[in-house]
Amino acid sequence: MVKTANYTPNRADVCCEAAQEWNKIKNKNSTEIEDIIKQYLATPFNLYDIRTVISKHSIPREDPIPPPPIIHSIDSTLEISPNASAQRRATDEIKMIERKIAELEQICNITTDPQIRNDMYIKINDLRTEISSNKDKIMKLKRNAKYVQDCRAKKLKMLTEDQEVVRYDGRGRPPILFKYPDLHDQIHNSVEFGSADAK
């Protein structure tokens, strides 16, 4: 093929020629076979012509799948009060899920297999929905805590305005025992000797 410069030979002819050459060579000893192989390998040929032959008969390549845009997770730090353990647990879950998402995004950005990439996208979307549900849970817990705090403040305001409860240990009011040092004795006497009934 190289010697005749026929760059588009018939495959059947080439196979027949190769079989005939091999039938001639296979009965020789190993040193002669090695010499013939070396002679074939040392045969000069034009690389330009072979390159054109390869380019003419090459199979068209599929366009590679364009890499998806690099995904970056958004770090969301929520302010949590120190005594809110349920909110802190939900925040810790969010941080753990965000770390998992970052790892899956790295795998997704590295891989070229579309099936693995699709699986990673599905997992990432599932984890993102879990993050949003945890954020909703935190918002509900914060709303409930604010509601309880407002109820306590409202109840305290009602009690102090209606004079049902007087807090003597509040700001500007010393404890009642400073004002009445013998209060314990008076209570004891009224209970023990029935002085309260007599009044």
Buried (B, 14 or more C-beta within 10 A) or exposed (E): EEEEEEBEEEEEEEEEEEEEEEEEEEEEEEEEEEEBEEEEEEEEEEEEEEEEEEEEEEEEEEEEEEEEEEBEBEEEEBEBEEEBEBBBBBBEBBEEBBEBBBEBBEBBBEBEEEEEBEBBBEBBEEBBEBBEEBBEBBEEBBEEBEEEEEEEEEEEEEEEEEEEEEEEEEEEEEEEEEEEEEEEEEEEEBEEEEEEEEE
